[in-house]
């Protein structure tokens, strides 16, 4: 019998890519291919991101590193998956002849075949693919294609599987999970499917939602988040900007007054909620006054978590041809001002936890302490809790931690 080739995976980009990579590896593992660390692999699979320039650079650099391994005889084949070949397939074939295959976007996983590449105590459940929003700066609709939802029956089978595996945390992911069901059921079904999920996760501690589009974040969804103890009181809702002229240019479908009203509603409906958002600085024609409007808004609203990005000029998007492209130096200056502002806000928010006892999910052991997260922190992107404990803990444990010190983005505590 012919020996099956050993497969190594390098997954770049967002949690949605992680879910796709686990889908790819699950199918290959089911066919008998051993999944191994890259240094032991015969075949390297790299799942790429091409959302913005920085992500493309990381993808290309990572491919070139694998090419070097192949030249040294340490790899037999390189297969490139995901957004980069979907967007630039014909060019890549010419520029990277050392790669053996280029495969575009990965379809939703309608099977239960999954090979975990996250720590085993948490998992990403991809409930939809693509995006129905056509923001002028974003290439995702062209890369990912038509919006599609995972059917309810398959989704719940995957939830059942996670529950049997005693996963501590499930994150529902998609470009815009508020649109879940609009293609299959001609209506937004997120609140309904969340109620179904929580009935089936007896062994799961937390259910996290990533990401919610502001104009479709309904009262029904907010009430489900508020009323279901297992759903993290954490809402990731990208606003991108606050100036009405720029919001219109971005094709966001919201106005400043709508966003203010939504944020107020979220905080009144779900007391103690952690709000995370993302903003873009340096969008074409953004004036100094409009940027200061954004900065002032962030100072007033005080998002508990925030990600900021400089505008990336993406071909095949409407904004690519907009006049008034901002110099990179100016964009970086504005980014630094936003992050400096958020650093102070985060330090102040964290200081409010001093002396309180919080439920913490343990992620890892590091030297003389454990690393964990509260329900207000998503894996990989938010802060951590440094936990001291006299008793032995393991990844996936939930423990009550008294906060004894606070840092700008992280907490320190003891069991």
N, C-alpha and C positions, 0 to 999 in steps of 0.2 A: 504494500500500500504506500502510495506516494506521501511523503511527509508534508504536512501543511506548513505554509510559510507563516512566520511569526510577525505579528502586526504591532507597530507602535503608533501612538496618536499624539499629535500636538494640536490642541484646540485653542484658537485665538478669538478675542472679541468678547461678546456679551454672553449672559447665561443662556440665551436662546441657542447660540452656537454650541454651548456645552450639551444641551439637550439633543441637538442634532448629532454631535459626535458620539454620544452614548448610543444613539439609534444606529449609527453606522457600525460601531464596534460590536453592538449586540448581534446584528445580523451576521457579521463575519465570524464572531465567536460561535454562533449557532451552527455555522458551517464547518466548525472544527479548527479554525485558526486560533492559535494561542495569542492572547493579548499580553504584551510584555513592555517593559521600559524601552525607550528608544535605543539605548546603547546595545540592547540584545535583539533588536528587530531586524528582520530581513526586508520588510516593506514599511516605509514611513507614510503615514497619512497625515496631511496637515489640513485642518479646517480653518479657512481664512476669513478675515473681515475686510471689507472695502468701503465702509460707511463714510469715513472721512480720510483726509490725506495722511494723518498720523497712523491710522489703522492700516492703510495700504502699505506704508513704509515698513511697519512692523511685519506684515505678512510677507513682503518681498525679502526682507532681511532674513526672516526665519527660513524661507524656502532656500535661499542661498547657503545658509548654514547646513541644511540637509544635503544640498548638492555637493558640498565639500566632503561630507561623510560618504556619499556615494563614490566620489572620485578616489577616496582613500580605501574603497572596498569594504566599508563597514555597513553599507546598505546596498540592496539589489535593485529596489524600485522606490520611486517617489510618486505619490498620487496626491494631487492638489484638489481639494473640495471647496465648495462654498461660494461666498460672495465675490471673491476676486476673479475666479474663472467665469462665473456667471456674467460678470461685467466686462471682463477683458480677455475672454478665452482665446480669441484669434491672435491677439498680440502676445499673450503668454507663451503660446505654442512656438512662436518664432524666437522669443527672447530667452526662453528657458528650455532648450531642447533636451536637457538632462532629465527633465521630469517625464514620467512615463504615461501619465494620464491627467486630464483636467475634467473635473465633474462639477457642474453648477450647483444650484440650490438643492437642498435636501427637503423632501416632502415630509409632511406631518407623519409621525409614527403611529400607524394604525395597528401595530402588533405590540406584544408585551416584551419583545426582545430588546433588552437594554443592558449595556455593560457600564457600570458606574465608574465615572472618572472623577466625580466629586468625592469628598469624604463620605463614608457610607451612612452617616447619620443625617444627611440632608440631601434633597433631590429637587431637580427642576422638572416641572410638569408643563410642557408646552401645549397650550390649549388652542392656539390659533397662529396663523402664519400670514405675513403680508400686512398691508395697511390700507385702510380706506381713506385716510387723510392724505391730501396731496400738497403738503407743505412745500413752499417754493425752494427751500434750501436742501431738501432731502431726496436722496436717490433710492431709498428703500423700496417704494412701490415699483420702480423699474427693475430693481434687482430681485425682489421677492415675488413679483407677479401678483395675480389676483388674490384678494383676501380670502382665506379659508379657515373654517373652524373645525376642530376635532369633534366628531360626532359624540353625543352624550354617552352612548353605550361604551365606546372605546375609552373615552376619558375616565369613566367610572371604573372600568376594569383596571386601568393603570393605577387609579387611586387605591383600589382594593389590593393590588400588588404591593404598593408602598406600605400600606397598613400591615400586611402580613410580614413585611421585612422589618417592621418596627423602626421605620425612618422617623427621626425626631421632628423634622421640619420639611414641609413641602412648599416650594415657591411656584405659584402659577405664573407662567411667563408668556409673553407675546408682544409684538410691537404695540398693540393696543387691545388689551383684554376687555375693555369696556364694550368693544364691538362684537364680543363673542356671540355667535348665533345668528348674526344678521344675514349671513349667506345661506345657512341651512334652514333656519326657522323664520326668516324674514322679520326678526325682532331681536332686541338686545336681551340676552338670556343669562347675563353674568350673575345677577342676584339669585336666580333660580338654580343655576348649577352650583353655586357656592353652598346653598342650603343642602343640596344633595350630597356634596362632598363631605361636609362636616358630619353628616349622619354616618359616614363610612370610615372615619379616621379615629377610631377608639384608641389606637396605639400611637397616634401621631400627636405631638404636643402643639405644634404651631403650623398654621397655614398662612403664607405670606402672598401678597398680590403685587405683581410687577408687570405692566405699568398701566396707569389709568389716564385716559385722555380727558382733559378738563370739561369739554362741552358735552361729554356723554357720562359723566359721573353722576348717576341718578340718586335721588333720595332713597330709593329701595336698596341700592348697593351700600350706601352709607349706613343704613339701619342694620343690614346684615353684618357689616363689619363691627358695628357697635354692640350688637346683641349676641354674637357668637363668641364665646370666650376663647376658642382656639384660633380665631383669625387675629393676626397681629394688628395692633392699633398703630399701623404704619401705612401711610398713604404716599405713594410716589406718583406725583402728578406734574408733568413738565409744563411750565408756563412759557418758556423760551424768551419772553420779553414782557414788558408791561406798557410800553408806549403804543397807543392806538394806531398811529401811522405805520409803525414797523410790524405790528401784529397783522395788519391788513396786507402789507407786502409779503409777509411770511405765509399768508393764506392759512392762518391758525383757526379762523372761525370763532374767535373770542375777542372781547374788548376788555379794557382795563376794569371797567365797572363789573363785568361778568366775573372776572377772576377774583376781585375783592370780595364780591358776594359769595362766591364758591368757598374761598378760604375761610370766611367768617362762618359759613354754614357747616363746614367740616369740623371746625373747632368747637362749635356749639353742640353739634350732634354727637361727637366722640370726644368727651373730655379727656385730656392727657394724651391725645394723639400726637404722633411724630409725623410732621409733614416734610417730605423730601421733594425737591423740585430740581429742574435743570434750566439753565439760561444760556443764551448765546450772546456774546459780545462781538462787536465789529461787523455786524450785518451790514451789507451795502447801504450806504448813505446814512448810517447811524451818526447823528450829530453828537457833539459833546453834551449838549443840553439833554438829549434823549437818553444818553448813557447815564447822566447824573440822575435822571428820573428813575431809571432802573435801580441804580445804587441806593437812592433814597428809599425806594419801595422795599428793597431787601432789608435795609436797616429798620424800617418800621414794622414789617411783617414778621421778621425773625424766624425764618424757616429753620426747623431743627436740623435738617440735613440739606445739603445743596451741592450740585455739581455744575461747574461752569466750563464753557467751551468757547474757543475762538471760532468765528465763522470760517468754515472750510468751503472754498469755491469748488462746487462739484459740477462737472459737465453732465449734460442731459437733465439739468434741473433749471427751473425758470429763473432762479436767482443768479445763475451763472452769467447771464447777460445783463444783469442790472447795472446801472451806472452808479458811480460813487463807491467803488471798491476801496476798502479801508486798508492802509499800509499795515504790514505785519507788526511793526514796532508799536503802532497805536493800539492794535488789537491786544498785544501782549501786556501793554500798560494797563488797559482796561480790565483784562483778566486778573492781573495781580491785585488791582484795587478791589475787585469783587471777592477774591479769595481772602484777602486781608480782612475785609469786612466780615466775611463768614467765619473766619477764625475766631474773631472776638465774640460773635454771636454764639458759636458752638461752645466756647469756653464758659460763657455765661449760662447757657442751657445746662451744661454738665455740672456746673457748680450747684445748681438746684437739686441735684441728686445726692449731694453729700449728706451722709448720715441715714439715708433711706435704704431699705432692703428691696432689692430687685430680683426677679426671676431671671436666671442666666442659663443659657445653653452652652455647655462646654464644647469647644471645637478641637482643642489640641493641648498637649503638654509642652511647655518650653522652659528648660532649665529648672528654676526654683518656683515656678508658678504655672497656672493653667491659663489658657486664652479662651475667652467666651464672648457671647453677645447677648444683649437684651433683645426684647421683641422689637425695639426701635432701631435695630441695626441689621441690614441685609448682608449676606455673605459677600466678602471680597470688596465691597464698595464703601461700607460705613465703618464706624469705630469698633473698638474691642473693649472688653473688660479683663483686666489682669487680676486673676483670682488666686488668693492664697488659701490653702486648705490643708489641715492636718490629716484628713482622711483622703484616701486614694479616689480620684475621679477618673472618668474615662469619657472620650468623645461621645456626645449624644446624651449625656446626663443633664438633667435640669436641676439646678441648685439655687437656693435662696442666698444671695450675696449682700452683705452690708457694705455700702460704699464708704470707704475710708479716705479716699483722695480723688481728685478730679484733674484731668489734663485738658488740653485744648479740644482733642477729638476722642479721647479714651477715658475710661474710668478704672479705678483701682479699688479692690474690695476683698473681703474675706468671708469664708463660709462660717 
